[in-house]
Amino acid sequence: MWEFILRRLLAAIPVLLGVIVLIFFVTHVAPSDPVKLYAGIKASPATLEAIRERLHLNDPIPVQFWYYLTSLFQGDLGYSLSVRMSVNTGIELFIPVTLGLVVLAIAWSTPVGILLGMLSATRMNKLGDVASRTIAYIGLSFPSFLLAVILQLVFAVNLHVLPLTGLLDPSLTAPPRVTGFYPIDSLFAGNLTDFVSACVHLILPVFALGFTGFALVLRMARSSMLEILSSPFVKALRAKGVPEKTIVRRYAFRAAMGPTLTIVGLSFGSLLGGTVFIEEIFGMAGFSLWVYQAILGFDYNVVVAYTFIISVAYVLGSIVVDAAYAYIEPRIRFSEEATG
């Protein structure tokens, strides 16, 4: 298994390097001057020139890329002109909120989507199947930001059962920073009141963020299960008298997990980079919102770092899915080892 994962990691290195090269050169040939936005309109030409010299922005683009690549291999992602701090510090400050939202969204949408998809496939064209498909159609049709606004209007504005925005009740004090994600930090601090408040504030954004993924997983799980249940080997099992529940749980479920897990793995990267509307609507200072503001400020280093992190997220998600699928279906791993 570890050799299987290592081969995936080695194969991903050229992809990540290619992404860095492409995004770096594209952003740095754009007709913009982030130094002016950083220094302000009243900055003197000498000040602007000194900043460009310090950040190597006067050097040719290949030279700038060499400086950036050298720093990257040392773990330094550069300096952010939009927030006036190192990119590493900005990521440390902003990514815990986004990562927490994404993990929680996947944590509820994946098992619920798989469960309803399997139940829908085993009860095809019955009331439960029709209801599941209707929910899936709604989830695929509604963009997350529109669903977020509707949830706010219903549960926060009209019913007053959930908070409208924020990460914590304004009357409470934020727990000491350990991870940057309030529910975890409040547990470390032993503050149950902060923990409950932080969890309540996450209900609407986590649900809105994960609903589209839930609908996609449901559809994929249902279609994969239907395909497996109509396959010749399942018909042979039925002819041998194997109970339907045993067929579904022991044979069909494993075979149907491949496409579903692929969707889940790819959704990790897309969610990590696509929470900007959720963070803006619910007033959460997260990674995606910071990157959006950096793009408006032509903050090259943040954009390149963002692209690199999202690419890593896609790669890691794919590797986890491949490893999980190889565990579920060992024939895949064995066939690769044989051909390798």
Secondary structure by P-SEA (a helix, b strand, c coil): caaaaaaaaaaaaaaaaaaaaaaaaaaaacccccccccccccccaaaaaaaaaaacccccaaaaaaaaaaaaaaccccccccccccaaaaaaacaaaaaaaaaaaaaccaaaaaaaaaaaaaacccaaaaaaaaaaaaaaaccaaaaaaaaaaccccccccccccccccccccccccccccaaaaaaaaccaaaaaaaaaaaaaaaaaaaaaaaaaaaaaaaaaaaaaaacaaaaaaaaacccaaaaaccccccccaaaaaaaaaaaaaaaaacaaaaaaaaccccaaaaaaaaaaacaaaaaaaaaaaaaaaaaaaaaaaaaaaaaacaaaaaaaaaac
